[in-house]
Amino acid sequence: MPAPRFSVIIPAYNASKFIKNALDSVRTQTFSDYEIIVVNDGSIDDTLKVIKDYFSKFPILKHKIINQENKGIGAARNAGIKVAEAEYIAFLDADDRWFREKLATVKKFFDENSDVDLVCHDEFLVKNGKVLKTLRYGPYNTYGDLLFRGNCISTSATVVKRQKILQAGLFSENLDFNGVEDYDLWLRLSKICRIEYLHKVLGEYNVHSAGITSNIITHRQNVINVIEHHFKNWPKKSFYYKYLIRRRKAKVLLAGAYAYFKRGDLSNGMRYLARSLWFDPFIGIDKVIVKITNIFGKIY
């Protein structure tokens, strides 16, 4: 059998409540030359049973199931990449969903742009079944921009040549990067890939309390861990670049402050705001005050 065009890799940890929706969104694609690789990363619920039951119901689907002890999302994705057969890797988190034309649209894009190695499309941000806004990714595609200006690539919206991932060295399995191991990989890939953005909404990014990014403290600290790790190898350590990296950290912490304020947690919000201003007191306090005022106006 010839290799499929796409290997769809779905890591799953305690995902029994929503993984069927993710699998349905792959099964109903208008382009069907793909394999599905689901990695059960040590779930303690009935995720594995749900996965097996699903494929027994649809045996025509080309698939692989990997069952491993819990190692983190980076290790789960790597396990899938290592057994993937296709030229292109398409990532999908177990709580996200694609639209029917996702793979067909991405295939057409690669066919027309053969020198592109990685493409990321737009998504809807969804919470409790309600579309909150459209997430438009990009425009950064260089190492310096991604490091100093921020991550603008979403994993479930990304398709990349498998050979480039192998060349870059797969996802980090360092748990200090857990939840942002994708950002670390995009940084490494940006050195060897042509990255482009496809501004069509082809999927949904779902947010809920069980997600790793819902843990504000862990997520923000791990983003900073990635930033510091890469800046160590940045060749220029002038005052200008040191300021850029402090400003980058300030923005990460400021986003954490906003997240706490939205929850009505004034104490932690102020703590994160103070840390942000310590890294960069010129981050734009006037805009910060306006945004915080708007947040609390909606809460109270």
N, C-alpha and C positions, 0 to 999 in steps of 0.2 A: 504494500500500500504506500502511495506517495505521502510525503509529509503534508500536514494541513498548512494552510496559509497563516493561521493564528493559533497560538496556545493561550487560552484564557486561564489565568491563575487566580484562584480565589482562596485566600487564607481564612480560616474560620476558627473562632474561639468563643464558645458558649453562644453560638449564633442560631440556635434552633428556631427562634421566633421569627427570623427574617431571611434566612438563607434561601428558602424556597423562592422568594420574590426575586432574588439575585439570579438564581438558576433559571427561573422562568424567563427573565429578560435576556438571557443568553440563548436559550432554546428557541425563542421566537424571532431570532435575528433573520433578516431577509437574506443575508449572506451566510451560508451554512458550512463553509470549509474551515472548520475549527475543531480543536479538541478542548475539553474542559478538564482542568486539573484542580481538584479541591484538596486543600491541606488542612486536616483537622489537627489543630495545635493544642492537643491535650485538653479538650473541652471536658467539663465535669457535668454538663447537662446532656441531653440526648441529641446533640448535633450530629454525631456520627451516624446514628440510626436514621435521622431525617435525610441525610445525604444518601445513604445506601438505599433507603426506600424510594427516594426520588429517581435514582438511576435504574432501579428495578422496574419502575413505572414507565421509564423512557429508555429502554435498552438500546435503541438505535443511536443514541448520543455517544460519540467517541469520548471516553473519559478515563481519568485515572483518579483514584482516591489514595491519599497518603495520610496515614494515621501515625502521629508522633507525640512524644511527651511535650509538654509546654516549654517552648524555647523563645517565644516572642515572635512578633509579626515579621521581622526581618528574616529570621531563620525559616519561618513558614513559607515566605515567598521564595526564598532560595531553594528550598526543597522542591518546589514546583518548577523553578527554572531549570534545575539540574536534570529533570526527566522530560522537559519540554522538547517537542520535535519540530515545531514550526520556525519559520524565519522570523516571525514577529511575535513578541510577547505583549498581550493585552491584559492589564491588571484590572481586577474588580474586587473591591472589598465586599464582604458578605452582607453588609447592611446597605449597600448602594444598589443602583439599578441603571441599566442601559435602556435607551430607546431602540426600537426595532431596526432602524437603519444605521445604527452605530458602526458595525463592522463594514458594511457595504460602503459607507461614506469614507471611512478611514482607508479602506482598500483603494478606492478611487484616488484619494489624495496621494497615497504612496505611489500608485501607478503613474501619476502625472508628475511626481516630484521624487524621482528615484534617488536623488542625492540627500534627501532628508532621512535622518536616523531616528528621530523621536518627534512625535506629534502629540499635542494636548488640546482637546476640544473644550468647549464651555459646558457648564452644568447648571441645573437648577439647585438651589439650596432648599432642602425640604425638612420640615420638622412637624411631627405628628400628622403627616399626610398633607400639610399645607406648604405651598411654595412661598418661601420668604423673599427670595430675590434670585436674579441670574448672576452666576459667578463667571466672570469673563477673565480668563487666564492670560498670562503674558504681561508685558512684551519681552521680558528679560531672557536672553539666550546665551549670554557669556558668563564665564566663571566669576568675573569681578562683579557684574551686576547682580547675579544670584546671591553672592556672598554679602555684598555691602548694601543691596537695596531690597532683598527679600525673596523668599520662595514664592513662585507664582505658577507652580505646576501641581496638579491634583492627580493622585495615583490612579483612581478609578477612571480618570479621563485620559490616561496616558497609554500609548502604544509605542514600543521601542524595538529596534532590531535586537534579536537575541545575542548575536555575536558581539554587539557593542556592550551589552550588560556583562558578558563574560570577560571582555577586555577590561572593563572598568573594575571588575572584582566583586560583582554581586552586591546585595544589600549588606550593610554592617549588621552584625549580630550582637554588637555592644549594647547592653541594656541601658546604658547612659544616653543612647540615641533612640530608645524605644518610642514609637509614635511619630518620630521625625526622621527615621532611617531613610525614608524616601528622599527627603531634602538632601541628606548627605550623598545619596546616590546621584541625584540630579546635578549636584555640584561636580562630582567626579566625571559624570557623563558629559557635562558641558565642555570639558577639555578635549573630548574626542568625537563629539557629535555635532551635527547640524540640527538644531532644535527649532521647530516651527509650531505655530498656534493656529488652530482651525476654529474660527469663531462661528460655530454652530452648536446649539445646545443638543447634546446627544445622550444625556443621562442625568441622573439625580444623585446628589450628594446628601445623604441623610444624617442628621445630627440627633443624638439621643444621649441619655445619661450614662449608658453603658460604654460609650466610646472612649478611647484613650485620650482624645483631645478634650474631653469634658473635664478632665482633671487639670485644672488651671496651673497648679504649682508644678506638677511633673512635666506637663507639656512645655511650659515656658522655660523651665530649667534645661530640658533636653534640647530645645532650640538653641539656647545659649551654649550648651556643650558642643553642638555641631559647629556653631560660629567660631568658638574659640579654637576648636580642633583644626579647622581649615585656616584660620588666621595665623596659626603657628608656622604654617608652610608658605604664607604669603611672602614673596621675596622683598617687598618694600615695607619697611617699618618706620616710615617718616611720620612726622606729627600729623600730616593730613590723613594718612590711612589709619593711624591710631584713633583719630577723631571719628572717622567714618565707622569704625567698628564699635566705638562707644555709642555713637548715634544709633547704630543698628540694634545694639542691646537695649538702648533706651526705648526704642519703638516696640520691641518684643515685650518688655515689662509694661509699657503703656497699654498694650493690647490686653495684657493680663488684668490691669487695673479696670479697664472698661468692662471686661467679662465679669469681674466681681461686682462692679457697680450695677450692672444689669440684673444681677441676682439680688440686689438690695443689700449687699455686704459692704457697708461703708468702711469698716475697720480694715479689712484686707485690701479693699480698693485703694484707700489712702496709703497703705503700706507700699503697695506696688507702684503707686504714683510717685511716692517719695524716692523709691529706688530708681525709677525711670529718670527723674529730674537730677538725681546724683550723677548718673552717667552723662546726661546732656541737659543742662538747665535751659538751653535755648531751643528745646524741641518744639516750642510753639505753645506756651502756656495759655495764651488767649483762646486758641482753638480747643485746647484741652478743657478749659472751663466751660466753654459753650457746649461741647459734646456731653460733658458730665451733667450739666444743667438739663440738657434735653433728656438724658437717660432718666434722671430722677423725676423729671416732670411727668414722664410716662409711667413710672412706678407708683408715684404718690399722687 
